[in-house]
Amino acid sequence: NAGVMQNPRHLVRRRGQEARLRCSPVKGHSHVYWYRQLPEEGLKFMVYLQKENIIDESGMPKERFSAEFPKEGPSILRIQQVVRGDSAAYFCASSPRWDPEITEAFFGQGTRLTVV
Amino acid sequence: AQKVTQAQTEISVVEKEDVTLDCVYETRDTTYYLFWYKQPPSGELVFLIRRNSFDEQNEISGRYSWNFQKSTSSFNFTITASQVVDSAVYFCALSDDNDYKLSFGAGTTVTVRA
C-alpha cells in the first residue's frame, strides 16, 4: 500500500546544474500536484498535471522550471541552471481525480534541494 | 483571493500543557475546505483533518481538537496534554470548492519540552 513516493529525498546541486525531482503517485492516481516550501514558509502551489497534460502551471516560475507527467513513469519536476534561491523542499501530492469531497491529496515525503 | 494566516510563528510548552494554534482564513467562496497538516522534524506532511465550510461542528480526535468558527473565519487547533512527539510545524490550509490548489499558512512551530 505504497503512498506517494518522491526521490531523491535529498539532492545537492551546484549552481548552474540541472535538478530532476521524481514523484510516483499512489497507484491508480492520475492527478499530480507539485508544491514548493521555501525555508521558514508554508507550501506554495506550483503545478497541477494529469497524465500527459499540464492543467495549471500558474505557480511555476516562467523560466528554468518545467514539469511533466508521462503516460508511463513518474512525474518529473525539472529545474535547469539552478540558483541558490531554488533551495527548498519540493512536495508532490496525488489524487485519483480532482474532487473536493475526497479526503485529501496524499503528499509525498518531499525532496530537499540544496544548491551550493 | 484565498489567504491563510497563522499569526503564531513559534510556541514552546512544557509536556502536559495544552497548546492552541490559531488559523484565520479569507475566502470569497461560500463552499470551501480547511485542513491541518503536521510536519515533524523528519519533514513529511501528515494529514490531520479536513473540514468543509458547511460543517461547523467541532471535532475531537484523541488529544487533538478543532474549533471551526465561521463568524470569525477561524479554524483553531488544540493539542491537549502535549507530548514531546507533538513537536512539529503545523500548517493550516484552505481550498475553495472550485479550486484544487491548497493555500497554506506559514506554519506554527510547536516545541514541547520534557
Interface residues (C-beta under 8 A of the other chain):
Chain A: H31 Y33 Y35 E40 E41 G42 L43 K44 F45 Y48 D56 G59 A89 F91 W98 P100 T103 E104 A105 F106 F107 G108 Q109 G110 R112
Chain B: V4 Q6 T31 Y33 F35 Y37 S42 G43 E44 L45 F47 R50 N52 F91 A93 S95 D97 Y100 K101 L102 S103 F104 G105 A106 G107
